[in-house]
């Protein structure tokens, strides 16, 4: 039903357009002059409105950017207390600290210079090649470091609470 109405409407628009074109073709310059002036006025108004719309779009974009920036800067990074105890090393880092000097010497002999990336890769490969039983002493060291850290952290938290009450 809607399709039929649409087709009838399009047909009516076509007929009106055709009649207007025929009437305009037979009109004199005197009759065309006000129509041409009105058309130029409409074109100028449309250009002005398009310029306003593009300016408003630019302003909206700028405001969105400013909003995003304000939201990002609104979040303050939590500052770490320099007096707080440092977190314990992982088992891998305990191992890496232990073997770094030997690996660095071997890498320096192979490459000819102290290459941090190559040293890290070689330490990682050596760690990966270790069996679980060979890694166990490093995990044990990590557990003891973690227990020490937790004790230090408890003492630190108590001292901070004590300072806050004073």
C-alpha positions as MATLAB code, in Angstrom:
seq = 'XXXXXXXXXXXXXXXXXXXXXXXXXXXXXXXXXXXXXXXXXXXXXXXXXXXXXXXXXXXXXXXXXXXXXXXXXXXXXXXXXXXXXXXXXXXXXXXXXXXXXXXXXXXXXXXXXXXXXXXXXXXXXXXXXXXXXXXXXXXXXXXXXXXXXXXXXXXXXXXXXXXXXX';
ca = [
       0.000    0.000    0.000;
       2.805    2.418    0.920;
       4.676    1.509   -2.253;
       1.637    2.457   -4.320;
       1.378    5.839   -2.550;
       5.067    6.441   -3.083;
       4.779    5.721   -6.791;
       1.758    8.026   -7.073;
       3.606   10.755   -5.168;
       6.687   10.409   -7.372;
       4.463   10.590  -10.418;
       2.813   13.753   -9.095;
       6.191   15.345   -8.364;
       7.326   14.460  -11.862;
       4.246   16.079  -13.390;
       4.623   19.224  -11.296;
       8.340   19.461  -12.125;
       7.630   18.983  -15.789;
       4.973   21.699  -15.749;
       7.230   24.110  -13.857;
      10.085   23.512  -16.310;
       7.801   24.179  -19.281;
       6.438   27.344  -17.638;
       9.976   28.558  -16.810;
      11.158   27.911  -20.378;
       8.417   30.117  -21.815;
       8.816   32.887  -19.206;
      10.475   36.180  -20.072;
      13.586   37.546  -18.405;
      11.458   40.006  -16.424;
       9.481   37.139  -14.830;
      12.632   35.053  -14.326;
      14.558   37.859  -12.583;
      12.808   37.615   -9.149;
      13.099   33.805   -9.274;
      16.821   33.992  -10.065;
      17.350   36.506   -7.236;
      15.443   34.290   -4.798;
      17.508   31.289   -5.915;
      20.773   33.218   -5.371;
      19.558   34.306   -1.926;
      18.727   30.696   -1.060;
      22.136   29.490   -2.298;
      23.906   32.149   -0.202;
      21.850   31.222    2.888;
      22.623   27.515    2.360;
      26.363   28.252    2.048;
      26.263   30.308    5.261;
      24.361   27.569    7.103;
      26.825   24.930    5.880;
      29.698   27.089    7.145;
      27.955   27.443   10.525;
      27.359   23.688   10.688;
      30.990   22.903    9.882;
      32.129   25.442   12.504;
      29.803   23.874   15.088;
      31.095   20.404   14.195;
      34.660   21.636   14.709;
      33.721   23.153   18.072;
      32.036   19.901   19.148;
      35.157   17.963   18.159;
      37.362   20.381   20.132;
      35.087   20.127   23.168;
      35.096   16.327   23.007;
      38.894   16.376   22.885;
      39.039   18.776   25.828;
      36.616   16.571   27.773;
      38.694   13.463   27.148;
      41.843   15.339   28.165;
      40.163   16.633   31.332;
      39.002   13.145   32.225;
      42.499   11.763   31.721;
      44.177   14.481   33.766;
      41.512   14.167   36.451;
      42.915   10.814   37.460;
      45.837   11.299   39.754;
      48.494    8.653   39.885;
      48.907    7.175   43.322;
      52.307    8.131   44.611;
      54.345    5.368   46.130;
      55.734    6.011   49.576;
      59.541    5.937   49.350;
      59.670    4.559   52.898;
      57.491    1.564   52.031;
      59.311   -1.779   51.763;
      60.117   -2.956   48.255;
      58.335   -5.969   46.855;
      60.261   -9.251   46.920;
      61.994  -10.642   43.851;
      60.428  -13.485   41.918;
      62.213  -16.829   41.677;
      63.291  -15.981   38.133;
      64.801  -12.659   39.216;
      66.650  -14.344   42.085;
      68.105  -16.761   39.513;
      68.856  -13.958   37.043;
      70.756  -11.958   39.663;
      72.796  -15.018   40.546;
      73.858  -15.943   36.994;
      73.949  -12.498   35.352;
      77.698  -11.920   35.734;
      78.657  -15.286   34.221;
      76.170  -14.901   31.367;
      77.321  -11.330   30.726;
      80.921  -12.498   30.389;
      79.993  -15.268   27.956;
      77.809  -12.920   25.885;
      80.559  -10.325   25.837;
      83.001  -12.921   24.525;
      80.531  -14.061   21.835;
      79.247  -10.669   20.706;
      82.216   -8.517   21.591;
      80.242   -6.008   23.647;
      77.935   -5.832   26.663;
      74.517   -6.440   25.077;
      71.688   -6.185   27.630;
      69.112   -7.724   25.292;
      71.278  -10.735   24.498;
      72.044  -11.232   28.186;
      68.351  -11.192   29.052;
      67.531  -13.668   26.296;
      70.273  -16.022   27.362;
      69.237  -15.888   31.033;
      65.630  -16.563   30.019;
      66.664  -19.529   27.888;
      68.784  -20.958   30.707;
      65.873  -20.551   33.169;
      63.554  -22.294   30.747;
      65.987  -25.202   30.384;
      66.193  -25.775   34.157;
      64.162  -28.656   35.576;
      61.656  -28.086   38.376;
      64.026  -29.619   40.915;
      66.797  -27.249   39.779;
      64.429  -24.272   40.111;
      63.283  -25.262   43.625;
      66.102  -23.445   45.541;
      65.135  -20.206   43.792;
      61.469  -20.679   44.652;
      62.481  -21.359   48.264;
      64.510  -18.134   48.305;
      61.500  -16.312   46.849;
      59.249  -17.663   49.636;
      61.641  -16.474   52.335;
      61.907  -13.049   50.669;
      58.118  -12.863   50.518;
      57.777  -13.693   54.225;
      60.335  -11.030   55.096;
      58.467   -8.543   52.908;
      55.148   -9.321   54.598;
      56.690   -8.787   58.048;
      58.256   -5.506   56.931;
      54.940   -4.455   55.400;
      53.056   -5.128   58.650;
      55.581   -3.059   60.592;
      55.379   -0.300   57.973;
      51.558   -0.220   58.039;
      51.569    0.011   61.831;
      54.037    2.899   61.717;
      51.893    4.693   59.128;
      48.770    4.239   61.281;
      50.694    5.521   64.278;
      51.798    8.609   62.323;
      48.210    9.277   61.198;
      46.902    9.243   64.769;
      49.506   11.755   65.927;
];
